[in-house]
Amino acid sequence: MTIATVTSKGQVTIPKKVREHFHLQTGDKLDFQIEVDGSLRVYPIARKVSEVFGVFAAKATTAQSTSAIKQRLRQAFKAGKI
C-alpha cells in the first residue's frame, strides 16, 4: 500500500514509486474522479499532442482500429516514449 498525507492546504505529495510508474513529471496534470460507489480514482492526463505527434509515423502503413491505437499509445506511455 502506498500512502500520502493531505496538507492543510489540500496538497498531496505523490509518492516516488507512483510518479515513476506513471512517468509523472513536474507540470503534469491529474484527473480526480469520484466513482458511483464513492471511491476516488486518479488518472494522469494525456500529454500534449505536440509531444506524442509522430509516434506511429514509421508504422502507419495500414489502417488501424481506434482500440489498437489506444493500446499502442498506452504501451508507449508506460515505456516512457511519450
Residue, then its C-alpha position, 0 to 999 in steps of 0.5 A: m500500500t502506498i500512502a500520502t498525507v493531505t496538507s492543510k492546504g489540500q496538497v498531496t505529495i505523490p509518492k516516488k514509486v507512483r510518479e515513476h510508474f506513471h512517468l509523472q513529471t513536474g507540470d503534469k496534470l491529474d484527473f480526480q474522479i469520484e466513482v458511483d460507489g464513492s471511491l476516488r480514482v486518479y488518472p494522469i492526463a494525456r500529454k500534449v499532442s505536440e509531444v506524442f505527434g509522430v509516434f506511429a509515423a514509421k508504422a502507419t502503413t495500414a489502417q488501424s482500429t481506434s482500440a489498437i491505437k489506444q493500446r499502442l499509445r498506452q504501451a508507449f506511455k508506460a515505456g516512457k516514449i511519450 
